[in-house]
Amino acid sequence: MDTPEIPRGSDLDAVVAALAGREMVVVAPHGTVNTGLVTGGQRHAVSHPAEGGTAAGPMRQGPVRAKHLETARRRFVPPPGFEDALAALDSGITVLLGEPGSGRETHALNLLAHGYENPVLVQVDGAVNFSRWSPRAQGVHGYLVTEPSDPFALRAWDLSRLEGPLAEAGARLIVVLADVPGLAGTLADHLGMPVVHHLPPDPRKVFSAHLADGSSNEEERAGWLRALEPSQLDELLPEGLPPRYAARAAEAVLRLGVAGGASGAEVVRDVARTEGAEVVARARTDPTLRADLLAVTVYGGLHRRVVTERARDLLRLAGPGGEQETDARISPGRALAGTRPWPETLRLLGARRAWGDGEASTDAVSFFWPAVSEVVWEVLCRDHTDLVPLLHSWLACPGPEVEQVERAGRAVAAIAVATGGRSMEHLHDLALAPSRLAPQVAGWCLGTAVQDPAAGRAAAELLDRWSAATEAPLREAVLHACNPDRGHVTEEQALRLLQQLMTTLNSDTDAPSVLAFAAETLVRRFEAGASDARSTVLRRMRDWSRAEDVPSLLTALCFPLMVDTDLAWWSHQMLADAESVSSAVQLAAHALNGAASFAAMRDALLDLCAEAACAEHPSRALSELLDGLVRARQPGFLRWLLAVERGPAGLPGKELAARALAAWRAESPVSKSD
């Protein structure tokens, strides 16, 4: 009977190691042997002999399933450096370094199987003791050892001892390790054998390989891909997507798209739904990972520093011990909010670091599939409602950058949408939180949620109530919501809210600051609006100019700024719409009559004059406005005419103003007496 080589002498441990390569030979003095199936979570305890010596641990290894190997070979996309890795493998033993989830084991299996039609490969447990393990004498083409417990403890003489038996058996061995700082240099220096860096293959090639393997109908596959919108394939397969994600995307396309006729958006939604549910489940019992997850969900795409700081803030709010947990996060190479290695945290979150180029270089963190963020809110708000108050307290205090405030506000809105508007009950406390940014966050939430069918009613009710509230932060939140850059409040709704808000300012000590912000909001709405929206704003302001107190003052202050936003539009409106001319005349006269607004309106009219001088028909549009102002006979316009008359010869509009002044005097009851 053929037997493996057995070392001479009485070293029983070495005999055991040699025989372990055979099917069922176990020698275990003073030990417990389980000859059944060993699955994850089991442990093997060994009693040490009374008189020194070291007992051998359990030896776990087994064949790589033929079906699994066949699939891995069929769908394999050679990564960068595959040919160099093959050459390195000729030495018999190779170390392959790569990030978990990057396809490194598939790479290793294909290296070992290369050149064989029906390769026999064996996977060896990473806990193997290389000083006692030996390959089989024959029948195996390659061995794969994944993640030894202490890679820095690998010894050159242990691996060198295996080179002879491997060569005699015609087999090769690959040790797969996670790439950590300093490991490659240490192994290369001390082992004296090839150390190969695994780089993940192109995700689009991996996707194509899995797609082709899952469907033999090339025409159907190509037809579905052609039906994608230009951005959808980029969304499904972003740069740097790990192979397992690309494979998952291909499976979803085959199942839902090619076979089921689903659109690209539905497929993207499906992969995000699956990934989002999995990542929330992974973080369920790990507060640190959950803080990291929520920070990426809210602030994904921003600089890593922002995500790190916000995760730390959430841990501090979460309860006792939070601050102590975050101390370790400052260490380089560590996770966002804990001591977990940085690459592992990103892998658990399904996230990545993205670097820009040149002066715009950034170190941003984001999900591979951004749509995961929406799924995270859905799962959390369904299964972890106890977190909702904590999240509102956290989001009330974002970082100072405008984009961070926006992200926080949109996150609060996403929670409102996910809860059908029920979480809006916490928005009052958020807006009144001791943070100068809290009203802005609340405004972003209201302006975003108001368009949602479920949360929109609650948002509209709060906007209406807060516009007449006595608390300044609540009114400020309404103003932020009405800003067109911060939400979806309609023109009519915004103007109604602004008018209601102004009625609270007559005796308010905060009136000046609130009025300034209201003016900014109104001008911004005019500037960002289309022609119809601008006309709506002007009609409402015309009504306000006839009123008293705050609305009248706001109109006088805002109109000159609106004229300066788009001089060409004003020139066109003077010719196209009689109602616009009438509104412009009344609003300009109103602004010229105000002591606080005269200078701004004076300069705006001069700018219109300068614009008209450069136009093809320089005087017609402006003449319509000036003629209307002459007929209105308001004292502020006369003051403007006299100021232009006294101005230097090159002052824009001097000739037009002279004609208007002559017309004014001609119609004056006391001719030319002014």
Disulfide bonds with the S-S distance in Angstrom:
none
